[in-house]
Amino acid sequence: MMQNVELSKEQRALFEYIETSENNIFVTGRAGTGKSTLLNFLIENTNKKTAVCAPTGVAALNVGGATIHSLFGFPFGILGEQNLSHHMGKRTREVLGAIDMLVIDEVSMVNADLMDGMSKAMGIARGRRKEPFGGAQVVMFGDPYQLAPVPGNPTERAYMGENYQSNWFFDAHVWRDDSLERYELSEIFRQNDEHFKDILNAIRVGNATQEMLDHLNAAGNRFAQSDDVIRLATVNETVNSVNSTRLSRLTTKPKQFAAVFGAGDMQAFGRTLPADQTLELKVGAQVMFIKNDDSSKLKTSEGLTIKRWVNGTIGRVVDLPSGEMVLVEVENETFEVGRSTWEKVRYEVDYEEDPKTGNPKEVLVAVPVAEFQQIPLRLAWAVTVHKAQGQTYDEVIIDMGRGAFSPGQTYVALSRVRSLEGLYLTRAIRMNDIMVDQDVVRFMSAAKHVPQKPGELF
């Protein structure tokens, strides 16, 4: 399974717009439009001094960046009433002062108070307190129709209710003083069926009709032909039960792989690790890769990077030889899979020679401060809808259990599958499973789009 990393015309044009602009841009789009592909390309190819961050540890690790709190030196909790100057050390000020472009992934999970805190901190560090984000460019990626900010404790919820129109990042006060352009990627790579695309989009924005749900339910009202079709469930309890039951049925000998913490402070990872601390596998186990292939440096003749697997690829364990190695079969190809390394990083300012002038120039470098090593696999007969975010499957069993309990959950689940032919439902999708946050509808309906002139950008 070789995958070439290449941008579409739409993605390429948006990359060039971001690279030549200083505007603050929110990149969004329906599931399967390639937001992550563009994000990774931007990080790897921009000429700007860039820091990458995300609201959670796992999300930050996935993009090779830092968490927002570690990058900014923020304490946890509400920031609005805190003196942020007291929390920023010399290194933090240097880094924030050097940034040309701040990239934020999974921005839909960032609340308005945290967004305002980021703007204030950058203003302090850069000596430009009156300018949003101290004059730096901010580029954000995410889909508020899919992931929402965590509500917080009662005190925090009360503060947000009193001071903000909503919890969402787009209701931060900074956007009263600065414009935020939104660009919604439109080309869907995951599905080809136009009717299915229309139904998914209607579910995403809360406009689904009963006729649409009837069409989905009729298509999915059947049993999967294989027991190995991945099951998406709303709760961890269901997922863990399915995976442990299926593993116990295999009569092959189990083998355990213990994670290793490398150089640095293991506490830096906190309670959320990117992989299981102890991974138990058997020959015959269905597994999912949880990290992009980072050992393959193969290139095509056009210079495109080739990856043997990506985060979300499904395979089967075919051998467990001695040592720290697993043989995994993916689409009739067998790969040797060893330990992967996840690095917790912090940004520092450094200097390198400018090839044009020969003079030293300021650069931002991501310095590893801790390492976590583990086989980049997890059992995958079942996975939570949340963990399936960003993944694509040819076939999927959707188990909504007692029903959706958060906005966007049903949309995320249904939009993982390529076609209706690969959709299987354990029960009918009901209208009350379609949950959409009205604050998101308000923002997405009114947000300013990236300006386009005929024949210029696209």
LINRAUR-V143067 format. One record per residue. N is the residue number from 1. RES is the residue in three letters. NEAR is the number of other C-alpha atoms within 10 Angstrom. Layout:
BEGIN
n:N res:RES near:NEAR
n:N res:RES near:NEAR
END
This chain:
BEGIN
n:1 res:MET near:15
n:2 res:MET near:12
n:3 res:GLN near:12
n:4 res:ASN near:13
n:5 res:VAL near:14
n:6 res:GLU near:14
n:7 res:LEU near:14
n:8 res:SER near:13
n:9 res:LYS near:11
n:10 res:GLU near:14
n:11 res:GLN near:22
n:12 res:ARG near:17
n:13 res:ALA near:15
n:14 res:LEU near:20
n:15 res:PHE near:19
n:16 res:GLU near:13
n:17 res:TYR near:15
n:18 res:ILE near:19
n:19 res:GLU near:16
n:20 res:THR near:12
n:21 res:SER near:11
n:22 res:GLU near:15
n:23 res:ASN near:20
n:24 res:ASN near:23
n:25 res:ILE near:23
n:26 res:PHE near:25
n:27 res:VAL near:22
n:28 res:THR near:23
n:29 res:GLY near:21
n:30 res:ARG near:23
n:31 res:ALA near:29
n:32 res:GLY near:21
n:33 res:THR near:20
n:34 res:GLY near:21
n:35 res:LYS near:22
n:36 res:SER near:16
n:37 res:THR near:14
n:38 res:LEU near:23
n:39 res:LEU near:21
n:40 res:ASN near:14
n:41 res:PHE near:17
n:42 res:LEU near:20
n:43 res:ILE near:17
n:44 res:GLU near:10
n:45 res:ASN near:10
n:46 res:THR near:15
n:47 res:ASN near:12
n:48 res:LYS near:17
n:49 res:LYS near:16
n:50 res:THR near:25
n:51 res:ALA near:25
n:52 res:VAL near:23
n:53 res:CYS near:27
n:54 res:ALA near:27
n:55 res:PRO near:22
n:56 res:THR near:17
n:57 res:GLY near:23
n:58 res:VAL near:20
n:59 res:ALA near:17
n:60 res:ALA near:22
n:61 res:LEU near:21
n:62 res:ASN near:19
n:63 res:VAL near:17
n:64 res:GLY near:21
n:65 res:GLY near:27
n:66 res:ALA near:28
n:67 res:THR near:24
n:68 res:ILE near:21
n:69 res:HIS near:17
n:70 res:SER near:17
n:71 res:LEU near:22
n:72 res:PHE near:23
n:73 res:GLY near:19
n:74 res:PHE near:21
n:75 res:PRO near:12
n:76 res:PHE near:8
n:77 res:GLY near:13
n:78 res:ILE near:18
n:79 res:LEU near:16
n:80 res:GLY near:16
n:81 res:GLU near:8
n:82 res:GLN near:13
n:83 res:ASN near:10
n:84 res:LEU near:18
n:85 res:SER near:14
n:86 res:HIS near:9
n:87 res:HIS near:13
n:88 res:MET near:19
n:89 res:GLY near:12
n:90 res:LYS near:8
n:91 res:ARG near:16
n:92 res:THR near:22
n:93 res:ARG near:19
n:94 res:GLU near:17
n:95 res:VAL near:25
n:96 res:LEU near:30
n:97 res:GLY near:21
n:98 res:ALA near:22
n:99 res:ILE near:22
n:100 res:ASP near:18
n:101 res:MET near:24
n:102 res:LEU near:20
n:103 res:VAL near:22
n:104 res:ILE near:26
n:105 res:ASP near:27
n:106 res:GLU near:22
n:107 res:VAL near:27
n:108 res:SER near:26
n:109 res:MET near:22
n:110 res:VAL near:23
n:111 res:ASN near:25
n:112 res:ALA near:26
n:113 res:ASP near:25
n:114 res:LEU near:23
n:115 res:MET near:22
n:116 res:ASP near:20
n:117 res:GLY near:22
n:118 res:MET near:24
n:119 res:SER near:22
n:120 res:LYS near:23
n:121 res:ALA near:27
n:122 res:MET near:26
n:123 res:GLY near:21
n:124 res:ILE near:21
n:125 res:ALA near:22
n:126 res:ARG near:21
n:127 res:GLY near:14
n:128 res:ARG near:15
n:129 res:ARG near:16
n:130 res:LYS near:13
n:131 res:GLU near:18
n:132 res:PRO near:25
n:133 res:PHE near:27
n:134 res:GLY near:22
n:135 res:GLY near:21
n:136 res:ALA near:22
n:137 res:GLN near:21
n:138 res:VAL near:22
n:139 res:VAL near:23
n:140 res:MET near:23
n:141 res:PHE near:22
n:142 res:GLY near:20
n:143 res:ASP near:22
n:144 res:PRO near:27
n:145 res:TYR near:27
n:146 res:GLN near:24
n:147 res:LEU near:20
n:148 res:ALA near:22
n:149 res:PRO near:17
n:150 res:VAL near:13
n:151 res:PRO near:13
n:152 res:GLY near:14
n:153 res:ASN near:9
n:154 res:PRO near:9
n:155 res:THR near:11
n:156 res:GLU near:14
n:157 res:ARG near:15
n:158 res:ALA near:11
n:159 res:TYR near:13
n:160 res:MET near:21
n:161 res:GLY near:12
n:162 res:GLU near:10
n:163 res:ASN near:14
n:164 res:TYR near:15
n:165 res:GLN near:14
n:166 res:SER near:17
n:167 res:ASN near:25
n:168 res:TRP near:26
n:169 res:PHE near:22
n:170 res:PHE near:25
n:171 res:ASP near:19
n:172 res:ALA near:21
n:173 res:HIS near:18
n:174 res:VAL near:22
n:175 res:TRP near:16
n:176 res:ARG near:11
n:177 res:ASP near:10
n:178 res:ASP near:13
n:179 res:SER near:14
n:180 res:LEU near:21
n:181 res:GLU near:16
n:182 res:ARG near:21
n:183 res:TYR near:18
n:184 res:GLU near:16
n:185 res:LEU near:19
n:186 res:SER near:15
n:187 res:GLU near:16
n:188 res:ILE near:14
n:189 res:PHE near:13
n:190 res:ARG near:20
n:191 res:GLN near:20
n:192 res:ASN near:11
n:193 res:ASP near:11
n:194 res:GLU near:9
n:195 res:HIS near:13
n:196 res:PHE near:18
n:197 res:LYS near:19
n:198 res:ASP near:13
n:199 res:ILE near:21
n:200 res:LEU near:24
n:201 res:ASN near:17
n:202 res:ALA near:16
n:203 res:ILE near:26
n:204 res:ARG near:26
n:205 res:VAL near:19
n:206 res:GLY near:20
n:207 res:ASN near:14
n:208 res:ALA near:17
n:209 res:THR near:12
n:210 res:GLN near:12
n:211 res:GLU near:10
n:212 res:MET near:18
n:213 res:LEU near:19
n:214 res:ASP near:14
n:215 res:HIS near:14
n:216 res:LEU near:21
n:217 res:ASN near:20
n:218 res:ALA near:14
n:219 res:ALA near:15
n:220 res:GLY near:23
n:221 res:ASN near:14
n:222 res:ARG near:14
n:223 res:PHE near:12
n:224 res:ALA near:17
n:225 res:GLN near:8
n:226 res:SER near:8
n:227 res:ASP near:11
n:228 res:ASP near:16
n:229 res:VAL near:20
n:230 res:ILE near:22
n:231 res:ARG near:25
n:232 res:LEU near:26
n:233 res:ALA near:24
n:234 res:THR near:24
n:235 res:VAL near:18
n:236 res:ASN near:15
n:237 res:GLU near:10
n:238 res:THR near:17
n:239 res:VAL near:22
n:240 res:ASN near:17
n:241 res:SER near:11
n:242 res:VAL near:18
n:243 res:ASN near:20
n:244 res:SER near:13
n:245 res:THR near:12
n:246 res:ARG near:18
n:247 res:LEU near:20
n:248 res:SER near:12
n:249 res:ARG near:9
n:250 res:LEU near:13
n:251 res:THR near:10
n:252 res:THR near:13
n:253 res:LYS near:9
n:254 res:PRO near:14
n:255 res:LYS near:13
n:256 res:GLN near:11
n:257 res:PHE near:17
n:258 res:ALA near:14
n:259 res:ALA near:16
n:260 res:VAL near:15
n:261 res:PHE near:18
n:262 res:GLY near:15
n:263 res:ALA near:12
n:264 res:GLY near:14
n:265 res:ASP near:12
n:266 res:MET near:15
n:267 res:GLN near:9
n:268 res:ALA near:15
n:269 res:PHE near:19
n:270 res:GLY near:8
n:271 res:ARG near:8
n:272 res:THR near:11
n:273 res:LEU near:13
n:274 res:PRO near:20
n:275 res:ALA near:19
n:276 res:ASP near:16
n:277 res:GLN near:16
n:278 res:THR near:13
n:279 res:LEU near:17
n:280 res:GLU near:16
n:281 res:LEU near:23
n:282 res:LYS near:21
n:283 res:VAL near:20
n:284 res:GLY near:17
n:285 res:ALA near:26
n:286 res:GLN near:26
n:287 res:VAL near:25
n:288 res:MET near:24
n:289 res:PHE near:21
n:290 res:ILE near:21
n:291 res:LYS near:21
n:292 res:ASN near:17
n:293 res:ASP near:17
n:294 res:ASP near:12
n:295 res:SER near:11
n:296 res:SER near:12
n:297 res:LYS near:10
n:298 res:LEU near:13
n:299 res:LYS near:12
n:300 res:THR near:9
n:301 res:SER near:7
n:302 res:GLU near:6
n:303 res:GLY near:11
n:304 res:LEU near:13
n:305 res:THR near:16
n:306 res:ILE near:17
n:307 res:LYS near:19
n:308 res:ARG near:19
n:309 res:TRP near:22
n:310 res:VAL near:18
n:311 res:ASN near:16
n:312 res:GLY near:22
n:313 res:THR near:21
n:314 res:ILE near:24
n:315 res:GLY near:25
n:316 res:ARG near:20
n:317 res:VAL near:19
n:318 res:VAL near:17
n:319 res:ASP near:17
n:320 res:LEU near:18
n:321 res:PRO near:10
n:322 res:SER near:8
n:323 res:GLY near:8
n:324 res:GLU near:14
n:325 res:MET near:16
n:326 res:VAL near:22
n:327 res:LEU near:18
n:328 res:VAL near:27
n:329 res:GLU near:20
n:330 res:VAL near:17
n:331 res:GLU near:11
n:332 res:ASN near:9
n:333 res:GLU near:11
n:334 res:THR near:16
n:335 res:PHE near:18
n:336 res:GLU near:11
n:337 res:VAL near:17
n:338 res:GLY near:17
n:339 res:ARG near:17
n:340 res:SER near:19
n:341 res:THR near:19
n:342 res:TRP near:24
n:343 res:GLU near:24
n:344 res:LYS near:25
n:345 res:VAL near:22
n:346 res:ARG near:20
n:347 res:TYR near:23
n:348 res:GLU near:17
n:349 res:VAL near:19
n:350 res:ASP near:13
n:351 res:TYR near:12
n:352 res:GLU near:11
n:353 res:GLU near:12
n:354 res:ASP near:11
n:355 res:PRO near:9
n:356 res:LYS near:6
n:357 res:THR near:8
n:358 res:GLY near:9
n:359 res:ASN near:10
n:360 res:PRO near:12
n:361 res:LYS near:12
n:362 res:GLU near:13
n:363 res:VAL near:17
n:364 res:LEU near:20
n:365 res:VAL near:17
n:366 res:ALA near:18
n:367 res:VAL near:14
n:368 res:PRO near:15
n:369 res:VAL near:16
n:370 res:ALA near:20
n:371 res:GLU near:20
n:372 res:PHE near:22
n:373 res:GLN near:19
n:374 res:GLN near:22
n:375 res:ILE near:24
n:376 res:PRO near:23
n:377 res:LEU near:28
n:378 res:ARG near:22
n:379 res:LEU near:24
n:380 res:ALA near:27
n:381 res:TRP near:24
n:382 res:ALA near:30
n:383 res:VAL near:23
n:384 res:THR near:21
n:385 res:VAL near:25
n:386 res:HIS near:17
n:387 res:LYS near:14
n:388 res:ALA near:17
n:389 res:GLN near:17
n:390 res:GLY near:17
n:391 res:GLN near:19
n:392 res:THR near:20
n:393 res:TYR near:19
n:394 res:ASP near:15
n:395 res:GLU near:21
n:396 res:VAL near:27
n:397 res:ILE near:25
n:398 res:ILE near:27
n:399 res:ASP near:24
n:400 res:MET near:23
n:401 res:GLY near:12
n:402 res:ARG near:10
n:403 res:GLY near:16
n:404 res:ALA near:20
n:405 res:PHE near:15
n:406 res:SER near:16
n:407 res:PRO near:21
n:408 res:GLY near:24
n:409 res:GLN near:24
n:410 res:THR near:26
n:411 res:TYR near:27
n:412 res:VAL near:24
n:413 res:ALA near:25
n:414 res:LEU near:25
n:415 res:SER near:27
n:416 res:ARG near:25
n:417 res:VAL near:23
n:418 res:ARG near:22
n:419 res:SER near:19
n:420 res:LEU near:21
n:421 res:GLU near:12
n:422 res:GLY near:16
n:423 res:LEU near:26
n:424 res:TYR near:27
n:425 res:LEU near:23
n:426 res:THR near:16
n:427 res:ARG near:16
n:428 res:ALA near:18
n:429 res:ILE near:22
n:430 res:ARG near:15
n:431 res:MET near:13
n:432 res:ASN near:9
n:433 res:ASP near:20
n:434 res:ILE near:24
n:435 res:MET near:20
n:436 res:VAL near:22
n:437 res:ASP near:16
n:438 res:GLN near:13
n:439 res:ASP near:16
n:440 res:VAL near:19
n:441 res:VAL near:15
n:442 res:ARG near:10
n:443 res:PHE near:14
n:444 res:MET near:19
n:445 res:SER near:9
n:446 res:ALA near:10
n:447 res:ALA near:15
n:448 res:LYS near:15
n:449 res:HIS near:14
n:450 res:VAL near:18
n:451 res:PRO near:9
n:452 res:GLN near:9
n:453 res:LYS near:7
n:454 res:PRO near:6
n:455 res:GLY near:6
n:456 res:GLU near:7
n:457 res:LEU near:14
n:458 res:PHE near:12
END
